[in-house]
Structure formats: C-alpha cells, structure tokens
Amino acid sequence: MRKVLCSPGSYVQQEGAMGKLAGEYAALGTKGAHLIVDPVIDGLYHDDIVASFEHDGIPYKLMKFGGECSMEEIDRHRAHLGGSDAVIGVGGGKTLDTAKAVAHFAHLPVMIVPTAASSDAPCSRLSVLYTPEGVFDRYLPLPANPNVVLMDTDVIAKAPVRFLVSGLGDAFATYYEAAACVQSNAVTMTGGHATMAAFALARLCRDTLLEDGVKAVAAAKAGVRTAALEKIIEANTLLSGLGFESSGLAAAHAIHDGMTALEGTHSMLHGEKVAFGTLAQLVLEDRPLEETRGVYDFFRSVGLPTSLQQIGIGQASEEDLLKVGEHACGPDETMGNMPFEVTPTDVAHALRAADQLGKQL
C-alpha cells in the first residue's frame, strides 16, 4: 500500500518576517522576484514588503491580486513574469493559490506569505480554482508543496479577527474528514493513503483548537501575540495543512464546494462555509449527541456559524439545498471519500438538520 506524507520545504513562523522577504528569496533565486500581493495588504504593508528588496538591491515586480483565483488571473500574472525566477504570494488564500498556480505553470519556485491564519491552504500542493464570478471551478493538484511558507505573527495578530475564526473553521474539519478517509481507506490528493503521522497531526490540530481557540480569538481581538495565538496560527496553517493534504478531504469540503453554487454564500469566507459543512458531516455520520453538542458549543464560543442564516442562505428552499447536494456529490468531489454512500438528498437533509440542531442545542 502506497502511503504519502507531503509538506512544504520550509515552514517559518516568527514576528517581523514580512520585512525579511529578500533574505528568504535569496535561497530561491537571484534574478528577481514576482510578487503577487493582495491589494488591501499592499495598502497596509507595502513598505514592509518591498523594504528588504530595496535595501539589498534585488530586482522585483509587484502586481496586485485581481480578486479570484481563476485561470484568467493566473494567465494575467504569467504574462508579466519577465525574467523573474521565483514567485512570492502575499495575502489570503486565493492570492496564495494564485501564486502557487503561476509558479507551477512557469516551473518556478514559490514562497507563500499568508497575512492571516485564515485557512490551511498555504502549505498544500493544491490550488482551488474559481470562475471569475467566484463559483468553485476545480481543484488544481500541483506536483510539489511550496518551497517556503513564511508566517509573520505580528501581521497575523493584527489581521481582522474574522479571518482567524475562519481559519478555525477550516482547520476544525481536518480531523473529521481525515477520520472518514482513514475509515474508507481513501486515496488522498497526494496519490497515496494516509500515514499515521498525518492522522496524528489532524488529531493534534483538533485538540489544539479546542484548547487554545477561544484564548487565541481573545488575543486577536486585542491585536496582540500570545502563546495561545502562536499555537493556533500553527494549527490553522501547518497542522491542518499537513493533516488535510496527507489524510484527505471528505464531506465538509465537498459541501463547501456545493454551497458556492448559491449566491447568498459568496460573501462568506472559506472556513465559515467549511465549518457548516462539518456540522452537516456530523449529521451524515450520526455522531454521538454529546460530541455534536461540544462542536456546536465550540463554534459558538469562537464565532463560527451554526445556522443556514449565518452563512447567507437562511431562506434556502429544498431545491436550493438539493442543488448544493448535487454539486457536493459530483464525480470530481471528495464526497466519495466518505465510508458510506452519500446522495444529494442526504446532503440536503443533513444541511437542514444541522440548521435545526443549531436551534435546539
């Protein structure tokens, strides 16, 4: 049996890292860096992002991210690479996925610099592609993980708290989806089965969230770095990233993808939708009541959604929820990694039941 564990070349987490990009780039290239930067982040941290390149006299080209990780956006950046010999993505999940995809198609190394601990995307050998309108398109498996993942904890501590909470939602799904994949002996996106190490990381991720999640959110609201916040940054990014990629995805992310077909969810962050997908997965699995109650309690304590209303589709019809189910159970989706058959109707009913449980528990 083939088992695979994937990870980035280096994972660096420290305060003040944003001002040291050129030094990290020097291990990847010499001709110049192509920087893809979220426009909001560029407005806040432009001087920090470029300072080390200016100081060291290293060429760079900075382009602002266009808003969606689509093939159109990827092609736009590829057309402006020039002589750059490395790609650096600075910003949120879609900016980083774009940087990874651009580097992949151009056969260049890539450095990922998240500005929030909002998802587990940074460490993965995967980009999630959307249409220019924001509807899920497809997964783009990549042949390698990022060369460097650089986390500036000062920047992340000052990011909007909602981003950190979204990261908790994305990371919380890791253990439950990994457990489903281990039970079904699924083949992950790495092309192999889960290792014990990957599943242990997924479990550690969940345990860390439960222990330090509330404390980390409090620190983020105060805009300060604490031991709890440092642990959650690592859990949201590294533990969840390695855990999901090398253990596998299942119902929670498939349902997330299905929910993007409903316009009301488009204003919601990735991890917020994944969180509700996790609640629906708990319903599909008929998890014990006390365990389910504990998940709902945790979600409420950190500010994750526990109702359809909170993810923008409180008025969803049965037809709408069935549409989500049809997308979630598509042939290219990860619903097939569940250890039992799940139909579109099952998904629609699980979403409605998860919503009702949120009212009762």
N, C-alpha and C positions, 0 to 999 in steps of 0.2 A: 504494500500500500504506500502510495506516494504522499508524504506529508511535507508541507512547506510553511516556513515562517519568514515573513518579509519585514524589513524595517528600513528607515532612511539611513543614509551613510553616516550622518552625524545628527544628533539632537542636542541643541544648545539652549539652555534656559537661564537667563540672567538679566539683571537690571542694566539699563543703558545700552543694550545690544544694538539698538537702531543706529546709534552713532558710530558703529564699528563695521558697517556693511562692507566697506572696501577691503578691510583686512580679511574678512571671511571669503570675499570674492577672489582674493589672490590665490586661494587654494584651488580655484576652479578655472581661472583663465587669466589672460594678460592683455588681450586686445581691446576689451571694453565690455561693459555690461548693458543689457537691455532691461530696463526696469519697467514693470507694469504695476501701476500704483492706483489704488482706489482714490477717486477724486476727493472724497472727504478727508481721507488720511493725508493726501498731498497738501491739502489746505492747512491741516493741523501740524504736520511734521516734515514739511518739505525740506527745511534747513537741516534737520537731523538726518534725513535720508541721503542727502547729497553731500553733506559736510565732509565725510571721510574720503569720498571720491575726489572732491575739490582739493582737499589737503594733500592727498597722495599723488595728485596729478594723473589719476586713472580715468580714461575715457568712459563715458556713459551716455545713454539716451533714455530719457524718462518719458513714458507715454501713459496717459490716464486710461483707466479701465472704462469700457463703454457701458457696463451695466448688466449684461447677460453673458454667461459662458456658452456662447454659440459658435458654430463653425464660422459664421461671418466675422465675429470678433476675433477668433483665433487667426483667421486669414489676414485680418487687418494688421495685426501685430507682426505676423510673419513677413509681410511686405515691407516692414520698416526695420528689420533686424540689421541690415547693412553688414558691417564687419564684426558685430558683437559675437563673442564666443561663450557667453553664458546668459541665462535669463534669470531675473530676480523678480518674484512676485511679492508685493507688499499690500496687505489689506485683508479682506474677508474671504470666505470660502470660494465664491465664484471668481474673484480676482485670482486666487491661488490656483484654482483648477485651470483657469485660462493660461497662467504661466506654465504650468506643467504640460499642458497640451501643446503650447507653442514650442517649448523646448523639445518635446517628443518629436514633433514633425520636422523640426530643424536639426535634430540629432545633436543637441547641445545640453550641457549640464544645467541644473536648475537649483536655485536657492529659494526656499519658501519662508516668508517672514509674516506670520499672522499678527494682526493688530488687536485681536480679541480671541479668547478661548471659546469660540462660538460653535465649533464643530470638530469632528475627528478627521476632516479631510486633509489637513496639512501633511501628515506623514505617509499617506497612502500612494500606491501606484495606480491611481484612478482619477479620472476627471469625469464629472457629471455634466452632460451637455443638455442645454435647454434650447428651445426655439427663441428667436429674438423677442417673442411676446411673453416669454417666461414659463412656457409649458415644458414639462420634462420631455426630453427627446430620447436620450440613450446614455448608457454607461460607455466610457471610453477606457478600456483596460490599457495600461501602459506597461512597457517591458521592465521598468525599474522604478524604485521609490526615489523621492527627491535626494539629491546629493547632500543637502544641508537643510535642516529645519531650525530656524532661529527665533526664539521667543523672548521678546523684551518685556519683562514683567512690570516695569514701570508704565509702559504704554498700555498693557493689558489691564492693569489696575485702574486706569483712568477711562477705559472704554465704557460705553453705555452698559449698564447692568443687564439690560435685556439680552445682550449678546452672550454674556457669561451664562445666564439662565438657559438660553437656547442651547448652549454647549452641554449643559447638564442634561437636557432632554435628549440630545443626540447620543451622548455617552451612556445614558441610562439604558438605552435599548441594546447596548453592546452585549451585555451578559445574557439577556433573554433570547436574543437572536442567535448568539453563539451556542447556547444550550440546545436550541432547536436544531441547529446544524450538526452538533455533535450527536444528538439522538438519531437524526436521519442519516448520519454519515455522509453529509453533503460534500461536494467538491466546491471549494471556495474560488474566488476570483483569482487566486494565486495559482490555480491549477493543481491543487492538492487538497488533502484532508487536513483538519485542524490538528495542531500539535498540542500536547499537554501544556506547554509553555504559553501558547496563545490563549487557551481557555483559562488558565490561571490568571493571566493578565486581565481578561474580561471580567473574571470574578473580583479581582482586586479593584478594578475600575468601579464596579457597583458598590463594593464595600466602602471605598474612599468617598464616593458621592454621598452615601448615607451618613457617614461620619463627619465629613467636613463641608458638605454642600451648603447648609444653612449658614455656617460661620463664614464661608467664603463670600456668599452673597452679601452678608453684612459688611465685610471688608470692602467689597467692590462699591457698595453704596456710599461708603465713606471715602472712596478713592485712595485706599492705602493697601500696601502689600503686607500680608500676614503669612504665617506658616500655613494656615488653612487655605488661603488663596493660592499659594505656591503649589500645594498638593492638588488642588482642583484644576489648576492650569495644566499640570502634568497628566491628570486623569482624563480631562476632556480631550487632550491632544494626543499624548503619547500612548497611554494605556488603552484608551478607546480606539485609537488609530491602529495599533498593532492587533488589538483584540478583535475588532470587526473584520479587518482585512484577512487575517490568517485563521479566523474561526468561521466567518461567514455571516451574511445577512439573511433575513427571513421575512416574516410578515410585517414587522413595524415599518421597515423602509419601503417595502412594496406598497403598503397602504399610503405612506407619504407620497410616493410617486403617483398613485391613483388620485390623491386629493388635489394634486396640481391641476387636474382637469376641471376643477371647479374654481371659477374666478374669485369667489369670496376668500379663498385661501392664499391668494397671491401676495397679500400684504403681510402674511405670517412668515416668520423665519423658519429655516430648515428644521432646526431642533425642536421647535414648537409643534410642528406637524408630526415629526417623528415621535415625539412624546405621546401624542394622542394615538398614533399608530401602535405604540407599545401597549397602551391601555386596551386597544382592540385585540392585540395579540394575546393579552392575558385572558380576555373573554374567550377567544378561539380555543385556547389551551385549557380553559376551565381551571385556572389556578386556584388554590385554596383561598377562602374568603379573607383570612387574616393577612395573608401575603398581599392580596389585592388591595385590601384596606390600607396597608402600610405604604404601598406605592402611591395611592391617591393622596394620603396624608403628606408624603414627602413632596409630591408635585405641588400641592397647595402651599406648603411651607416655603418653597423657593420661588413660587410664582409661575409654574408651568400649567398649561391648560388642562382642564378636566371635563370640558364640555364642548360640544359642537359649536356653541355660540362663541366660545373663546378662541376658536380657530377660524372664525369668519363664516361659518355655514350653519348657523343656528336654525335657519329656515329651510334647510335642505330637504327636498322631497325624497320619497323612496326611490324614485327614478334617478335622482342625483346620486344617492348613495350606491345604487346598483352600478352606475357609471364608474364610480370610484372602484368598486369591486371588479368590474370588467378590466379596468386598466391594471389594477393590482395583481390580477391573476393572469396577465398576459404571458405569452410564451418566453419573453426575454426578462421576465421579472424574477425576483428572488423568493416569491411565494412558494415556488416549487421546492424550496429547502425545508419547508415545514415537514414534520414527521408524519403528517396525515394530509389527505386531500382537502383543499380549501376551494370553495366555489365563490363566484361573485356574490351570490345571495348570502353565503356565510359571512362575507366581509361586510355587506350592507347591514346585516342583522347585528354583527359584532360592534359596528360603529354606533348603532342606535342603542344597544345595550350598554356600551361603555359610557355613553352620554347619560343614560338613566342611572347607572351606578354612581356617577359623579353627583347626582342629586340626592341619592339615598345614603351614601356612605359619609 
